[in-house]
Amino acid sequence: SNIDPSTNPYAYAQQSLLQLTHWYREQHHCNFVSMVADGAFGPYDDFTSANSIDDSTVSSLIAKIAQQKEKNPSKALTLSGSNAHVYHALYSKDFVQLIVWAMSHYDDDQPLFLSGTATSASDLVRII
């Protein structure tokens, strides 16, 4: 299979959350909801580490841009790679608003996947 083995713990955690939510709903007859965020970032992220374990995070990208500008402010920013990576940046305050909304309006046994707008790496660099 083409599944990255480093994502296995995350996949197991998601499956466990799904099953627990189902059991809690059955046992307590309450609207238990599971939510999964993709690409959440905010003011308390580490914006200084360009060598992040997960280079697909918005905060890591901001750190890389800032470090390059510090080293050589007059040099144009150069992107490498295929630009195939798509970011789903979700600002933490927007994430909180979605959680509050879901607590009042979402009544489903399936997890609610919260994600930002799909943005290409080059578009995100332009925004930053």
C-alpha positions as CSV (number, residue, x, y, z in Angstrom):
1,S,0.0,0.0,0.0
2,N,1.0,3.6,-0.5
3,I,0.0,4.8,2.9
4,D,2.8,6.6,4.8
5,P,3.5,4.5,8.0
6,S,4.1,7.7,10.0
7,T,0.3,8.4,9.7
8,N,-0.7,5.1,11.2
9,P,-1.0,6.4,14.8
10,Y,-3.1,9.3,13.6
11,A,-5.4,6.9,11.6
12,Y,-5.8,4.7,14.7
13,A,-6.6,7.7,16.9
14,Q,-9.3,8.8,14.4
15,Q,-10.8,5.4,14.3
16,S,-10.8,5.2,18.1
17,L,-12.5,8.7,18.3
18,L,-15.1,7.6,15.8
19,Q,-16.0,4.5,17.8
20,L,-15.9,6.3,21.2
21,T,-18.2,9.0,19.9
22,H,-20.7,6.3,18.6
23,W,-20.6,4.5,22.0
24,Y,-21.1,7.7,24.0
25,R,-24.0,8.7,21.8
26,E,-25.6,5.3,22.4
27,Q,-24.9,5.0,26.1
28,H,-25.7,8.6,27.2
29,H,-28.3,9.5,24.5
30,C,-26.5,12.8,24.0
31,N,-25.2,14.6,21.0
32,F,-21.5,13.7,21.2
33,V,-19.6,14.9,18.2
34,S,-16.1,14.3,17.1
35,M,-14.2,17.0,15.1
36,V,-11.0,16.6,13.3
37,A,-9.0,19.7,12.2
38,D,-6.7,19.9,9.3
39,G,-4.0,22.6,9.0
40,A,-5.0,24.6,12.1
41,F,-2.5,27.4,13.0
42,G,-2.6,30.4,15.2
43,P,-0.7,33.0,17.3
44,Y,0.8,30.4,19.7
45,D,2.5,28.3,17.0
46,D,6.2,28.1,16.7
47,F,7.0,30.6,13.9
48,T,10.7,30.4,14.5
49,S,11.4,26.8,13.5
50,A,11.8,26.4,9.7
51,N,13.1,22.8,10.3
52,S,9.7,21.7,11.7
53,I,9.0,17.9,11.8
54,D,6.0,18.7,9.7
55,D,7.1,21.0,6.9
56,S,3.5,21.1,5.6
57,T,2.3,23.5,8.3
58,V,1.6,27.1,7.7
59,S,3.8,28.1,10.7
60,S,6.7,26.2,9.2
61,L,6.3,28.0,5.9
62,I,6.1,31.4,7.6
63,A,9.3,30.5,9.5
64,K,11.1,29.5,6.3
65,I,10.1,32.8,4.6
66,A,11.1,34.9,7.6
67,Q,14.5,33.2,7.9
68,Q,15.3,33.7,4.2
69,K,14.3,37.3,4.4
70,E,16.5,37.8,7.5
71,K,19.5,36.2,5.8
72,N,19.2,38.2,2.6
73,P,16.4,40.7,2.5
74,S,17.1,41.8,-1.0
75,K,17.1,38.3,-2.5
76,A,13.9,37.2,-4.1
77,L,12.2,34.2,-2.6
78,T,12.6,31.1,-4.6
79,L,10.3,28.1,-4.4
80,S,11.4,24.7,-5.2
81,G,9.4,21.6,-5.9
82,S,6.3,20.9,-8.0
83,N,3.9,23.3,-6.2
84,A,1.7,20.2,-6.0
85,H,1.3,20.5,-2.2
86,V,-2.0,22.0,-1.2
87,Y,-2.4,23.7,2.2
88,H,-5.7,23.7,4.1
89,A,-4.9,26.5,6.4
90,L,-7.4,27.0,9.2
91,Y,-6.8,29.9,11.5
92,S,-7.3,29.0,15.2
93,K,-10.0,31.6,15.8
94,D,-12.0,30.3,12.8
95,F,-11.5,26.8,14.2
96,V,-13.0,27.9,17.6
97,Q,-16.0,29.4,15.8
98,L,-16.6,26.2,13.9
99,I,-16.4,24.2,17.2
100,V,-19.0,26.5,18.8
101,W,-21.2,26.2,15.7
102,A,-20.9,22.4,15.6
103,M,-21.9,22.1,19.3
104,S,-25.3,23.7,18.5
105,H,-25.9,22.6,14.9
106,Y,-24.1,19.4,14.1
107,D,-25.9,16.2,15.1
108,D,-24.3,13.3,13.2
109,D,-22.5,10.2,14.3
110,Q,-19.8,10.8,11.7
111,P,-16.8,13.0,12.5
112,L,-16.9,16.5,11.3
113,F,-13.7,17.4,9.4
114,L,-12.8,21.0,9.7
115,S,-10.5,22.4,7.1
116,G,-9.5,25.7,5.6
117,T,-9.7,26.6,1.9
118,A,-7.4,24.6,-0.3
119,T,-4.5,26.9,-1.3
120,S,-1.5,26.0,-3.4
121,A,2.0,26.5,-1.9
122,S,2.8,29.4,-4.3
123,D,-0.5,31.1,-3.5
124,L,0.1,30.8,0.2
125,V,3.6,32.2,-0.1
126,R,2.2,35.2,-2.0
127,I,-0.4,35.7,0.8
128,I,2.3,35.5,3.5
